[in-house]
Every structure is written in structure tokens, then in C-alpha cells.
Amino acid sequence: MCSNGKTIIDTENLPIKLWLEQEQMDEGALEQARNLANLPFAFKHIAIMPDTHQGYGMPIGAVLATQGAIIPNAVGVDIGCGMCSLRTSLTEIDNDELKEIIKLIRATIPVGFEQHAEAQDAAWMPPLQGDLPIVRQEYDKALYQIGTLGSGNHFIEIQRGSDGFIWIMIHSGSRNLGFTVANHYHAIAEQLNSAAGEDISTDLAYLPHTSEYFELYKNEMNYCLEFALANRTLMMERVKAAFVQVIPEVEFADFINKPHNFAAEEEHFGEMVMVHRKGATRARKDEWGMIPGSQGTRSFLVKGKGEAQSFQSCAHGAGRIMSRAQARKRLDVKTEVKGLKAQGILHAIRSRKDLDEAPGAYKDIDEVMSQQTDLVEVQIELQPLAVVKG
């Protein structure tokens, strides 16, 4: 066991430190964690957050520090995916107002695989600086995708805070731009590793710091991080406009933004390392962050505690207990909808195809939060009122 009471797996080259019980991990995620711990360039230990579940190459909810290498799949295909929150001046909002705001949001923010019919103002885009071959190639397409939600677990949610105010939270990423950058550099990493005779899982193909592609990927990844923030910011502006149209006197404050799919050079345990967070949120001392539940459960605004053993990280959400296919097969539409209606939530479940984002597909957010009290301190609890899903 760790000194903080967490479980340590010490059968691999590096320890794996778990912020949950080992039996709570699915076998796929556990196997992926073991693969990370045996990478020759992995540093110190692997940190696994309580919302972990199997991803592609690296578990969602995992933190990996490396020396001399960067792994595109340890960032993921939705580079810069993250959340932002904004406090409104409202202390009350009724159902009719919520419905009208949601209607306006749906009219101005494309969801799922949809994009804008017209290119958006390029002023919203991050400036093009430096060597960005894939970003430049995809730039014109991205003008149609900025300010769009995407699919899967992405959401726009209106929430009631324990501080007495109505809040807005948005979860989205870098859309097809990040996807294209990620796949491009993963393919290059596979080629480089194969040519060098590296005994590395292709899912964890890496770019060595001696390769020109190391800096290229970093440049393009960082642009995608900025684009993802710009994407969320533009959506937030559209949500604000919807609020103002319905409730003209509303004001806004306290914007918070946190990505949870990225890699960054940071100092940990006296060494400069490349910290990969895939479905994990940075949680430095007193740093604000967001940990959402599901569309039927609470979310949390938190401050980090700067815990060294987690590489100053925490969970990014509740985490899945069912794959999307399992949720559609096992869950019941009427049961899930009944639970949401009982809470008075304007939800996003219409049919069986929406069950992959039903509350029943996710872990108990209260348990997830109880497993990381050493990582974050809850500041504000947020109860969902109305949800738009991708």
C-alpha cells in the first residue's frame, strides 16, 4: 500500500499507484497500466485515477511521466479535450426559461458530427505560429468546426451551484483537427519504432526527443490545446448570448478552463519530465478544476492539493463502468429517464441509442470523489438542471 493508503502494484518495472481498489479496474485498463509501467522511458511510477477505464493504448484516467519520449496515444485523439465553467449572476431560473435557453443553444451550436454551415470568424482561431504542417493543412476545415460540441460524452450543462448561483459547464475538445494531428503523428511514431527495431506496443508508439517529429508533434499538440480552448470559449459565448436573450439582466464571471488530454514538460521529483495526462486533470496546489459526474448526478468545482504522488493530478470525471455498446444493450430507457425526470432535469436521453451517456453507464461520482480527497478539495457542488449532449 502507498503511504496515503492507496494500492500499489509492484510486479512491473515501475510501481503502479492506484487511487482505487485494484478489483475496481477492468482487466483491459489494468493490462494497459502494466504496459505503461514497463516502458523503458517511463519515470518514477504510473498514477491511476479513480475514474479510470480502458482506453486506446493508455487507460483513460492515467498519468504517465516520461524522459526523452512523447507518446501521441498517451494524449489521445481528442487533443486538448477539457471543460470550462462560468458562473452566472442568477440565483433562480425556471423551467420555461431553461427550455428557451436550450432551444437557442441548439440553434447556434452544432452537436454530434455536425459543423457550421459557414466558416466562423478567423479571429476566434489561435494564431498560426511556427512549424504546423497538419494544422495548416486542416485550418480551413477547422473554421467550420470551431464553436461545435462534437459527440460522445461532450456536453453543455446548466447547473445549480451550492454557492447559490446558476452555472454553465461545457465539455468538448479539438474536433477533427486534434484527431487528424494525433493519427498523423501516431503513424509516424509506429514507423520510427519499427525501423529502430523497438520492442514497444504499437498502441504506445513514441516519438524520441532525438527525432524532428518530437518538437513538431509538441507544436501541433499545443496548437490543438489552444484550439480546443477557443472552441469551448466560442460555445460559451453562444450560450451566454442565449441566456441574455431570455434573461437580459444576467451577468457572468469566474471563467475556469481545464484540459484533461495533453502532455506538458513539468518538474516532478527533482527532474524535468513529459507528463502525459489522458482523461486526467492537473491539480496543482490551489489550482481550480472541474470534475463532472453524469447528466443525472452532481459535478464538482475543486481546488488541487498538489499531491506529488499523482504528479499533481486528479480525476477528470466519474468514469465509465460500461462501454457504449454495453450501455445500449444493458440499460433500460424508461428506467434511466424516470430517474432524470424525478430530479427535474431537462435531459438528453430520447432513445436506446442515447443510453451510452445515461447515468447508469457511469461510476458513482460520490465514490470517485471519496477516493481522491488527498488530491482535491471540493469548493462548489453543481446539480444538473438542463443538458445538451453530443
Protein Blocks (a to p, Z undefined) as FASTA:
>chain_A
ZZkopacdfkbfbdcddfbdfklpcfklmmmmmmmmmpfkbghiacddfkbccdehiagh
iacddehiacfklnojcghiacdddddfbfbdcfklmmmmmmmmmmmmcghjbccfbdcd
fklpccdedjdfklmmmmmmmmmmgopebeajbccdddddfkopacddddddekjmlmmm
mmmmmmmmmmmmmmnopacdfklgccdfkbmklmmmmmmmmmmmmmmmmmmmmmmmmmmm
mmmmmmmmbccehiacddfbdcddddeehiacddddehiacddehiacdddfbfkbccdd
dddehiakloopadfbebpabdfklmmmmpcfklmmmmmmmnopacfbfbfklmmmgfkl
pccfklmmmmmmmmpccfbdcddfbdcdZZ
